[in-house]
Amino acid sequence: RDVAPSRGLGDVYKRQLCLNFLRIVQFSLDLFIKSCYNNTVFEFIGKELCCMIGNIKIIAVCMCKVYDERNYRIIRALNNFAVENDYRLFVYHTCSDLYWKTLSEKGEQSVFDLIDYNITDAVVTFEEGVYAENVMTKIRMDAAKYGKPVISVGVEHDDCISIKFDYAKGFEQVVRHVIEQHGVRDIGFIAGRKDEENSEERIAVFRKLLEEYDIPFRNDVFYYGDYWSVPALKAVDDMIEKNKVPRAIICANDMMAIAAGAEFQRRGYKIPEDIIITGFDGSEEANFCTPMLTTSGCSYDDTAKTIINVISKALAGEKPEKIYTVDYDLSVENSCGCKPSVEQINTGEYIRILRDRMNRYQDEERVLYELAVNIMNCETPKTLATLLKEYNFGDVAVVVNGDFFDERKAPGVISDREPLFSDKMILLRSRAVEDRNIPQPFDRTNIIPDIENIMDYKVPLIFSALAHIGVPLGYACFYFPVQLSEYFKIPLYVNSLNTALGSFRSVTYQKYMTKHIEEMYRHDMLTGLYNRTGFYNALETLPRRNDQLALVVSVDVDGLKYINDNFGHEAGDYAIRAAANAIDSVSIENKVCGRFGGDELALFAIVDTDLADQVKEEIKDKMAELNRHCGKSYVLSVSVGAAVAPVENFWFDDVMHIADKYMYEDKRLKPHNRI
């Protein structure tokens, strides 16, 4: 209780651990007293405890396409009930449905590795539309390891609590309404995807009802529409061309029904006078058709309320049911011939909203493209962060891994043992932090700086991984107002940041590699000195005056063949490196040292006075000192020649020829045999 307050989640978590410890002690004592009286055994003590941030409990929501209207509406409803009950939503989200198993999707799904089960109280998975069963299975298994309740919405599992939608009953209401209320016996059907579970269930319901009412099933007006508009349009064209248009068409979802209805009208058919059209899903678009579409949908409020109630029971130590069911409700409109709705939708206003949304999307896309191009030219982390600030992302925190600015790290490369996200992250952008403090390092346990204040906004925190070539770079945290127009921005922002940050990493690594290759091209690999090409380039860059002298020194290792033949080539390489170190250590600032090949070494310097003798002495002293300490069974020595010439009208090769002459004279004065 005496822990100092802090906005960092790491410190909040530490304080909460203290409080949880006290609660565990108290609960354990109560348990002991109860067990003394009635020998009661509890399955899981921790179920009564919550992690929380402050007094707020955290629900981790895992889903794709939060900007999809159906997903958005469930998140909006869930957030309303969550806030009322002191919960907050941390939504871990992918912009795709993970169907294609591409590199980009691999990078996207890494967002689920961000889930911190130490501060998560419950996990909710929306698995419908997410085509990565292994990913969702891992989430459930990881949550179970930490003893966290898991609620799977839309897909039933044995290892967690499941909330199902009664699709069959809802779809049955639509078909039964067409048959009973409108007396239709000539019915066509546009199903979803072949062999897909929900699609096959709706086909089974359709067949069952036809059999119940003794209506023949027409194979010639049965189609798979794959849940989208293009196959539905082809189905309509086929029916019309074959003159086999039925009295009613039942569609497995609203999108296909809307497309089919529009095509029939374009081809001269009247709805519902000539043909009845129905959908399924209860999408918002169904209200903007002419006529409005008869469909069936679930109550998002009922779904959200069920989720929160189940979580509250689980966290209170109660044992929830394994399966809960949310009903679908029939929404009868004029596409089936019933009385039009009293409430009329302003279609023109809806079109204006969509057009305005598209115009803003195009404007933002253009600006974000310019941002990506400009980021490629950033030279430092500070300029990158400054550039991100110039674009008004709104309520977004941009975070990258701690090694993001390491120029040596190759893009698209990560080892199996390397974590996807580092413990130490770098904040690149956030409204919550002053500009002068960005880029700012912080612990990933804190999620984003100023987390507690941001949670006071009472909006979902939506996390998306930032990745390039399948490798996570960091993540973005969106805490937008809960509006569909804001959520539509998320995939645009994520894709733009992926491109921009990925390009920055690629360009940074390319510059590093270019510099590295240039260094390799200019330097000798064995000694680190310049090679001949690098040497000639470097000597031209030394500052000089016409009244100065050019000093050229030629160095050759003595007895190198003897060393190689008797002690091996590693010993020979050691001798060459020793000679290179000796000339590189000469106490002259403006010098260039190089290896021309074999054991031929050279030094060039601009000097004010003739230092030839001094340099020769330094080199030989260095070799003598090495012999005293290296412990080798052979003697290391070099022959040295030096020459000087006026800088004015200086020509290196001429002076080098003189230095070589002196070097060979020095060599001839030495005995040939060495031990």
Buried (B, 14 or more C-beta within 10 A) or exposed (E): EEEEEEBBBBBBBEBBEEEBEEEBEEBEEEBEEEEEEEEEEEEEEBBBBBBBBBEBBBBBBBBBBBBBBBBBBBBBBBBBBBBEEEBBBBBBBBBBBBEEEEBBBBBBBBBBBBBBBEBBBBBBBBBBBBBBEEBBBBBBEBBBEBEBBBBBBBBEBEEBBBBBBBBBBBBBBBBBBBBEEBEBBBBBBBBBBEEBEBBBBBBEBBBEBBEEBEBEEBEEBBBBBBBBBEBBBEBBEEBBEEEEBBBBBBBBBBBBBBBBBBBBBEEEBEBBEEBBBBBBBBBBBBBBBEBBBBBBBBBBBEBBBBBBBBBBBBBEBEEBEEEBEBEBBBBBBBBBBBEEBEEEBEEEEBEEEEEEBEEEBEEBEEEBEEBBEBBBEBEEBEEBBBBBBEBEBEBBBBBBBBEBBEEEBEBBEBEEEEEBBBEEBBBBBBBBBEEEEBBBEBEBBBBBBBBBEBBEBBBBBBBBBBBBBBBBBBBBBBBBEBEBBBBBBBBBBBBBBBBBBBBBBBBBBEEBEEEEEEEEEBBBEEBBBBBBEBBBEBBEEBEBEEEBBBBBBBBBBBBBEBBBEBBEEEBBBBBBBBBBBBBBEBEBEEBBBBBBEEBBBBBBBBBEEEBBEBBBEBBBEBBEEBBEEEEBEBBBBBBBBBBBBEBEEBEBEEBBEBBBEBBEEBBEEEEEEBE
